[in-house]
C-alpha cells in the first residue's frame, strides 16, 4: 500500500476525534476538560496525516 503511513495516521486521528467527542458529550465519564486534550491531539494527528499525504504526492526531492 502506497500511503500506509497516512492511512494509519488517519485512523489514529479518527480515534482521538471520537474520544474527544465522547469526553465532551457523555457526562458519566466525568472528564470535562479531557476533550480539550483529545481534541488537540486529533488536530495534531490530522495535520500529520495531511503532511504525510502531501509529502507522498510531491515525491522525492532532487537535492543537487
TIMI-2910 file (N, C-alpha, C, CB; in pm, 1 decimal, decimal comma, always signed):
<rs>
+----------+----------+----------+----------+----------+----------+----------+----------+----------+----------+----------+----------+------+
!      n_x !      n_y !      n_z !     ca_x !     ca_y !     ca_z !      c_x !      c_y !      c_z !     cb_x !     cb_y !     cb_z ! resn !
+----------+----------+----------+----------+----------+----------+----------+----------+----------+----------+----------+----------+------+
!    +84,7 !   -117,5 !     +0,0 !     +0,0 !     +0,0 !     +0,0 !    +89,3 !   +123,9 !     +0,0 !    -96,4 !     -0,3 !   +122,4 !  Unk !
!    +59,9 !   +214,5 !    -88,3 !   +146,6 !   +329,3 !   -109,7 !   +139,6 !   +431,8 !     +4,7 !   +110,4 !   +396,0 !   -240,2 !  Unk !
!    +22,0 !   +455,7 !    +57,6 !     +3,9 !   +558,8 !   +160,2 !    -27,2 !   +498,4 !   +296,5 !   -107,6 !   +654,2 !   +119,7 !  Unk !
!    +42,5 !   +392,8 !   +333,7 !    +11,9 !   +323,7 !   +458,3 !    +32,6 !   +414,0 !   +579,4 !    +97,5 !   +198,9 !   +471,3 !  Unk !
!   +138,3 !   +492,6 !   +579,3 !   +162,1 !   +580,8 !   +693,4 !    +50,5 !   +684,3 !   +707,7 !   +297,5 !   +651,2 !   +678,6 !  Unk !
!     +2,8 !   +739,3 !   +598,5 !   -106,0 !   +836,7 !   +604,8 !   -236,4 !   +770,6 !   +648,7 !   -124,5 !   +904,7 !   +468,7 !  Unk !
!   -259,4 !   +647,5 !   +605,0 !   -380,9 !   +575,2 !   +645,4 !   -378,0 !   +548,4 !   +795,4 !   -394,6 !   +441,9 !   +567,1 !  Unk !
!   -265,1 !   +503,6 !   +846,3 !   -254,0 !   +476,2 !   +989,4 !   -268,1 !   +603,8 !  +1072,5 !   -120,5 !   +408,6 !  +1019,9 !  Unk !
!   -208,1 !   +711,8 !  +1027,8 !   -224,7 !   +839,2 !  +1098,9 !   -370,0 !   +886,4 !  +1093,9 !   -132,4 !   +946,7 !  +1038,7 !  Unk !
!   -436,8 !   +862,5 !   +982,8 !   -577,7 !   +898,7 !   +971,7 !   -664,7 !   +818,8 !  +1067,4 !   -625,8 !   +878,3 !   +829,8 !  Unk !
!   -633,5 !   +690,3 !  +1084,7 !   -707,8 !   +607,3 !  +1179,4 !   -686,9 !   +657,2 !  +1322,3 !   -664,5 !   +459,9 !  +1167,5 !  Unk !
!   -564,3 !   +691,1 !  +1356,0 !   -536,4 !   +745,5 !  +1489,2 !   -611,0 !   +877,2 !  +1509,2 !   -384,3 !   +766,3 !  +1508,9 !  Unk !
!   -616,6 !   +959,4 !  +1406,2 !   -689,9 !  +1086,1 !  +1413,7 !   -838,6 !  +1061,6 !  +1439,7 !   -671,3 !  +1166,8 !  +1283,6 !  Unk !
!   -895,7 !   +961,6 !  +1373,9 !  -1037,0 !   +929,3 !  +1395,5 !  -1061,9 !   +880,9 !  +1537,8 !  -1082,9 !   +823,0 !  +1295,8 !  Unk !
!   -971,4 !   +800,7 !  +1591,3 !   -986,3 !   +752,8 !  +1729,3 !   -980,2 !   +869,0 !  +1827,4 !   -877,2 !   +649,4 !  +1763,1 !  Unk !
!   -884,5 !   +958,8 !  +1810,1 !   -872,0 !  +1072,3 !  +1900,5 !   -993,4 !  +1164,7 !  +1889,1 !   -743,0 !  +1149,8 !  +1871,0 !  Unk !
!  -1044,9 !  +1182,1 !  +1767,8 !  -1163,8 !  +1265,1 !  +1748,7 !  -1284,7 !  +1202,7 !  +1817,5 !  -1192,3 !  +1284,9 !  +1598,8 !  Unk !
!  -1299,6 !  +1072,3 !  +1803,7 !  -1409,9 !  +1002,0 !  +1868,9 !  -1401,5 !  +1015,4 !  +2020,4 !  -1409,9 !   +854,3 !  +1829,2 !  Unk !
!  -1282,3 !   +999,5 !  +2076,1 !  -1266,5 !  +1014,1 !  +2220,5 !  -1293,6 !  +1157,1 !  +2266,0 !  -1126,3 !   +972,0 !  +2262,5 !  Unk !
!  -1253,0 !  +1254,9 !  +2187,2 !  -1280,4 !  +1394,6 !  +2222,8 !  -1430,6 !  +1421,2 !  +2224,6 !  -1210,7 !  +1490,4 !  +2124,0 !  Unk !
!  -1501,8 !  +1367,5 !  +2126,7 !  -1647,0 !  +1385,4 !  +2123,3 !  -1712,3 !  +1315,1 !  +2241,9 !  -1705,1 !  +1331,9 !  +1990,8 !  Unk !
!  -1663,9 !  +1196,0 !  +2274,7 !  -1719,4 !  +1124,1 !  +2388,9 !  -1697,0 !  +1200,4 !  +2518,8 !  -1657,8 !   +985,1 !  +2398,9 !  Unk !
!  -1575,9 !  +1251,7 !  +2540,2 !  -1547,1 !  +1325,7 !  +2661,7 !  -1629,2 !  +1453,5 !  +2671,0 !  -1399,9 !  +1358,3 !  +2668,9 !  Unk !
!  -1660,7 !  +1514,6 !  +2558,1 !  -1736,3 !  +1639,1 !  +2557,7 !  -1885,5 !  +1616,3 !  +2578,4 !  -1713,5 !  +1712,8 !  +2428,1 !  Unk !
!  -1938,4 !  +1500,9 !  +2538,0 !  -2083,3 !  +1482,4 !  +2538,6 !  -2136,8 !  +1384,7 !  +2642,5 !  -2125,8 !  +1437,1 !  +2405,9 !  Unk !
!  -2054,5 !  +1296,5 !  +2697,5 !  -2103,3 !  +1197,1 !  +2793,3 !  -2064,3 !  +1241,0 !  +2934,2 !  -2046,0 !  +1055,1 !  +2761,5 !  Unk !
!  -2161,3 !  +1282,9 !  +3014,8 !  -2128,3 !  +1333,5 !  +3148,0 !  -2082,3 !  +1223,8 !  +3244,7 !  -2248,0 !  +1404,4 !  +3206,1 !  Unk !
!  -2113,1 !  +1097,4 !  +3218,4 !  -2074,1 !   +990,2 !  +3309,6 !  -1922,7 !   +967,4 !  +3310,9 !  -2145,2 !   +861,4 !  +3271,1 !  Unk !
!  -1853,0 !  +1011,4 !  +3210,2 !  -1707,9 !   +992,7 !  +3205,0 !  -1638,7 !  +1083,7 !  +3306,5 !  -1654,6 !  +1020,8 !  +3062,6 !  Unk !
!  -1699,7 !  +1196,8 !  +3338,0 !  -1650,6 !  +1292,7 !  +3438,7 !  -1510,9 !  +1344,9 !  +3407,9 !  -1650,5 !  +1228,1 !  +3575,7 !  Unk !
!  -1485,8 !  +1379,1 !  +3284,1 !  -1360,8 !  +1443,8 !  +3245,5 !  -1394,4 !  +1565,7 !  +3161,6 !  -1267,6 !  +1346,0 !  +3167,4 !  Unk !
!  -1442,4 !  +1672,9 !  +3224,4 !  -1489,6 !  +1788,3 !  +3146,8 !  -1381,1 !  +1857,3 !  +3065,1 !  -1551,4 !  +1888,0 !  +3238,8 !  Unk !
!  -1257,8 !  +1854,5 !  +3110,6 !  -1152,2 !  +1920,2 !  +3033,1 !  -1074,8 !  +1821,7 !  +2946,5 !  -1056,4 !  +1992,5 !  +3126,2 !  Unk !
!  -1106,5 !  +1693,1 !  +2955,7 !  -1035,2 !  +1592,6 !  +2877,5 !  -1055,3 !  +1608,4 !  +2728,3 !  -1078,3 !  +1455,9 !  +2919,1 !  Unk !
!  -1169,6 !  +1662,0 !  +2688,5 !  -1195,3 !  +1676,1 !  +2544,6 !  -1100,6 !  +1776,7 !  +2480,9 !  -1340,1 !  +1718,7 !  +2520,2 !  Unk !
!  -1051,8 !  +1871,7 !  +2557,8 !   -955,9 !  +1967,7 !  +2501,4 !   -825,2 !  +1898,9 !  +2464,4 !   -928,8 !  +2081,6 !  +2600,9 !  Unk !
!   -778,9 !  +1811,6 !  +2551,5 !   -654,4 !  +1739,0 !  +2526,0 !   -671,2 !  +1645,6 !  +2406,4 !   -611,4 !  +1659,0 !  +2651,1 !  Unk !
!   -780,7 !  +1568,7 !  +2405,3 !   -803,9 !  +1474,9 !  +2296,4 !   -834,1 !  +1548,8 !  +2166,4 !   -918,6 !  +1379,9 !  +2331,3 !  Unk !
!   -901,5 !  +1661,6 !  +2175,1 !   -928,0 !  +1741,4 !  +2055,2 !   -800,7 !  +1798,7 !  +1996,2 !  -1024,6 !  +1853,8 !  +2086,9 !  Unk !
!   -712,3 !  +1846,8 !  +2082,7 !   -583,8 !  +1898,7 !  +2034,4 !   -500,7 !  +1786,9 !  +1971,8 !   -505,4 !  +1965,2 !  +2149,7 !  Unk !
!   -504,4 !  +1668,3 !  +2032,4 !   -434,2 !  +1553,9 !  +1974,7 !   -491,2 !  +1516,0 !  +1839,4 !   -440,9 !  +1434,9 !  +2068,6 !  Unk !
!   -624,2 !  +1524,0 !  +1826,6 !   -687,5 !  +1492,9 !  +1697,7 !   -643,8 !  +1591,5 !  +1590,5 !   -840,6 !  +1494,4 !  +1711,0 !  Unk !
!   -635,2 !  +1717,6 !  +1625,8 !   -590,0 !  +1818,8 !  +1529,8 !   -444,2 !  +1793,0 !  +1491,6 !   -606,2 !  +1961,9 !  +1588,8 !  Unk !
!   -363,6 !  +1757,0 !  +1589,2 !   -223,0 !  +1727,4 !  +1561,8 !   -209,2 !  +1610,3 !  +1464,8 !   -148,7 !  +1696,7 !  +1692,3 !  Unk !
!   -284,0 !  +1503,2 !  +1489,0 !   -276,4 !  +1387,8 !  +1400,1 !   -336,2 !  +1417,9 !  +1263,2 !   -347,5 !  +1268,9 !  +1462,6 !  Unk !
!   -434,9 !  +1505,8 !  +1256,9 !   -489,4 !  +1546,6 !  +1127,5 !   -382,8 !  +1620,5 !  +1045,6 !   -614,3 !  +1636,0 !  +1147,0 !  Unk !
!   -309,8 !  +1708,9 !  +1111,4 !   -202,1 !  +1782,5 !  +1042,9 !    -93,1 !  +1685,7 !   +997,2 !   -141,8 !  +1891,4 !  +1136,2 !  Unk !
!    -56,6 !  +1588,9 !  +1081,9 !    +44,1 !  +1490,9 !  +1042,9 !     -2,8 !  +1405,6 !   +924,8 !    +78,5 !  +1401,4 !  +1161,3 !  Unk !
!   -132,0 !  +1371,1 !   +923,7 !   -186,7 !  +1294,1 !   +811,6 !   -178,9 !  +1373,2 !   +682,7 !   -331,5 !  +1253,8 !   +839,4 !  Unk !
!   -216,6 !  +1500,0 !   +688,5 !   -211,2 !  +1583,7 !   +568,6 !    -67,8 !  +1603,1 !   +520,6 !   -275,7 !  +1719,3 !   +595,7 !  Unk !
!    +25,4 !  +1620,6 !   +613,6 !   +165,9 !  +1634,7 !   +574,6 !   +219,5 !  +1506,3 !   +511,6 !   +251,1 !  +1672,7 !   +696,0 !  Unk !
!   +178,5 !  +1391,2 !   +563,8 !   +222,4 !  +1264,0 !   +505,2 !   +167,4 !  +1248,6 !   +364,2 !   +177,7 !  +1145,3 !   +592,9 !  Unk !
!    +42,2 !  +1286,4 !   +344,1 !    -15,8 !  +1277,7 !   +209,7 !    +51,4 !  +1373,7 !   +112,9 !   -165,1 !  +1306,1 !   +214,8 !  Unk !
!    +77,8 !  +1494,9 !   +158,6 !   +142,6 !  +1593,4 !    +71,5 !   +285,0 !  +1552,9 !    +36,3 !   +143,2 !  +1730,3 !   +138,0 !  Unk !
!   +356,3 !  +1494,5 !   +131,4 !   +494,1 !  +1454,2 !   +102,4 !   +497,4 !  +1338,8 !     +3,4 !   +566,8 !  +1414,9 !   +231,3 !  Unk !
!   +397,4 !  +1251,0 !     +7,6 !   +390,8 !  +1141,0 !    -88,7 !   +355,5 !  +1191,1 !   -228,1 !   +288,6 !  +1037,1 !    -43,4 !  Unk !
!   +272,4 !  +1294,7 !   -236,0 !   +232,9 !  +1347,9 !   -366,1 !   +348,8 !  +1420,4 !   -433,0 !   +113,6 !  +1442,1 !   -351,2 !  Unk !
!   +429,3 !  +1487,7 !   -354,3 !   +542,7 !  +1560,0 !   -411,3 !   +651,1 !  +1466,4 !   -458,1 !   +599,3 !  +1656,9 !   -310,8 !  Unk !
!   +666,8 !  +1353,9 !   -390,3 !   +769,4 !  +1257,8 !   -428,5 !   +904,4 !  +1299,5 !   -373,0 !   +776,5 !  +1243,9 !   -580,8 !  Unk !
!  +1006,2 !  +1221,4 !   -404,1 !  +1138,5 !  +1254,4 !   -354,6 !  +1191,4 !  +1382,7 !   -420,1 !  +1234,6 !  +1137,9 !   -379,7 !  Unk !
!  +1262,1 !  +1460,8 !   -342,6 !  +1316,9 !  +1585,4 !   -395,8 !  +1458,9 !  +1561,1 !   -446,9 !  +1315,9 !  +1697,2 !   -287,6 !  Unk !
!  +1495,1 !  +1635,8 !   -547,1 !  +1627,8 !  +1624,2 !   -605,5 !  +1716,5 !  +1729,8 !   -540,1 !  +1623,8 !  +1641,2 !   -761,7 !  Unk !
!  +1810,6 !  +1683,4 !   -459,0 !  +1898,2 !  +1776,2 !   -385,6 !  +2039,1 !  +1771,1 !   -443,3 !  +1900,9 !  +1742,0 !   -234,1 !  Unk !
!  +2059,4 !  +1845,3 !   -548,0 !  +2193,4 !  +1851,2 !   -609,1 !  +2264,3 !  +1975,3 !   -571,1 !  +2185,6 !  +1842,4 !   -759,0 !  Unk !
+----------+----------+----------+----------+----------+----------+----------+----------+----------+----------+----------+----------+------+
</rs>
